[in-house]
Amino acid sequence: MKFKACMFDIDGTLTNLGERFIPDFLKKKLSELIEKGVPLAVCSGRHHPDSIVNRLEGISFAKWILIAENGAVGY
């Protein structure tokens, strides 16, 4: 396997700036990584995990790690 884990910022990286949701083609690629067993993490400067999780709608969370509040909190 090429990657042991992947970490992404959400706003402006997985989503376009000013948009709320991740495009379907990226959701598909992220789901493929999950199916291959690659642990995924997302990070955000946002304070409440629900505002982050809502952007990940439609993607399995079994292997996700969430880093929020500019790295101060992990879920």
N, C-alpha and C positions, 0 to 999 in steps of 0.2 A: 504494500500500500504506500502510495506516495506521501500522504499526509497522516500524521499521528493525531492531529486535532486542528480545528480551524476556529478563528475568532474574528468577528465582524462588528463594526460599528453599525448602528441602524440608520439614523437620520442622515441622509446625504450619501450613504454608502449602499445599503440594501434598499433604501427608498430614495426617490428623487427628492431634493429639497422642497419642502412645502407639501409633499404628498404623505398620506397616512399609511398606505399599505405597500407591501413588497410586491413587485410585479410577478405574475404567474410563472414566467420562465425562470426567475430566480428561486421561487418556491419549489419548483420542480428540481432544480439542481441541488438545493439544500436538502430536499427529501432524499435524493439519490445518495448524498453523502451520509445521511443518517442510516439508510438501508445498508450501506457498506460498513457501518460500525464506527464511523468517524465521529468522535465527540465534537459538538459544536457549542460555541459560546458567543453571546452577543454582549456588547457593552453600550452604555448610554450615559449621558449626563443627566438624564431624567431622574426624578426622585421617587416616583411611584411605579412599582413593577407592572401594575395593570396597564398603564399607558404604553409600556414596552410590549407586553404580551399581546395586546390588541393588534399591534402591527404584525405579529407573527401568526395571525389567524390562518388555520388550514395546514399548519406544519406540526408534526408530532413533537411533543416536548420531552419524550422519554430520556433523551441524551443531551439536553440543552443545559448550559450554564449561563446565568444572567449576572452581569456585573453592572451595577447602577450607581447613581450619585457620583459620577466621575471616578469610579473605582473604590468608593468608600464602602459599598455594600455588595455582597454576593448572595445569590439565590441558587 
